[in-house]
């Protein structure tokens, strides 16, 4: 939902993207990350085992309008690891932290306040 992202944030992201164009390692890093992600996502059992094994406190904030990753994947992940917390934001796309920064900040703050002290 680019219409929800402020002009200043959009410009800052464009600056970062332009700076990365000249980074000789950027393209290979993106390629390696994509290959790794596709390999993991193509093996549902392995993915499920990884999700179930995560013991760290985990918060997923997902927009129900995300056209890249269905929120059903987040629902499924939290059914595999019920210790995780899921917040689904109505009318928000793939980047809740950019589209609704104040809402995202409040959700993270509330979640973090409930974590045990270390």
TAWO-V698046 format. One record per backbone hydrogen bond with DSSP energy under -0.5 kcal/mol. NH is the residue of the N-H (numbers start at 0). CO is the residue of the C=O. If there is no record, write none. Layout:
NH_CO / NH_CO
//
This chain:
3_0 / 4_1 / 5_97 / 9_5 / 10_6 / 11_7 / 12_8 / 13_9 / 14_10 / 15_11 / 16_12 / 17_13 / 18_14 / 19_15 / 20_16 / 21_17 / 21_18 / 22_19 / 23_21 / 25_22 / 26_22 / 28_24 / 29_25 / 30_26 / 31_27 / 32_28 / 33_29 / 34_30 / 35_31 / 36_32 / 37_33 / 38_34 / 39_35 / 40_36 / 41_37 / 42_39 / 43_41 / 46_42 / 47_43 / 48_44 / 49_45 / 50_46 / 51_47 / 52_48 / 53_49 / 53_50 / 59_84 / 60_58 / 61_59 / 61_86 / 62_92 / 63_88 / 64_91 / 65_62 / 72_69 / 73_69 / 74_70 / 75_71 / 76_72 / 77_73 / 78_74 / 79_75 / 80_76 / 83_80 / 84_57 / 86_59 / 88_61 / 88_86 / 89_87 / 91_88 / 97_94 / 98_94 / 99_95 / 103_99 / 104_100 / 105_101 / 106_102 / 107_103 / 108_104 / 109_105 / 110_106 / 111_107 / 112_108 / 113_109 / 113_110 / 114_111
//
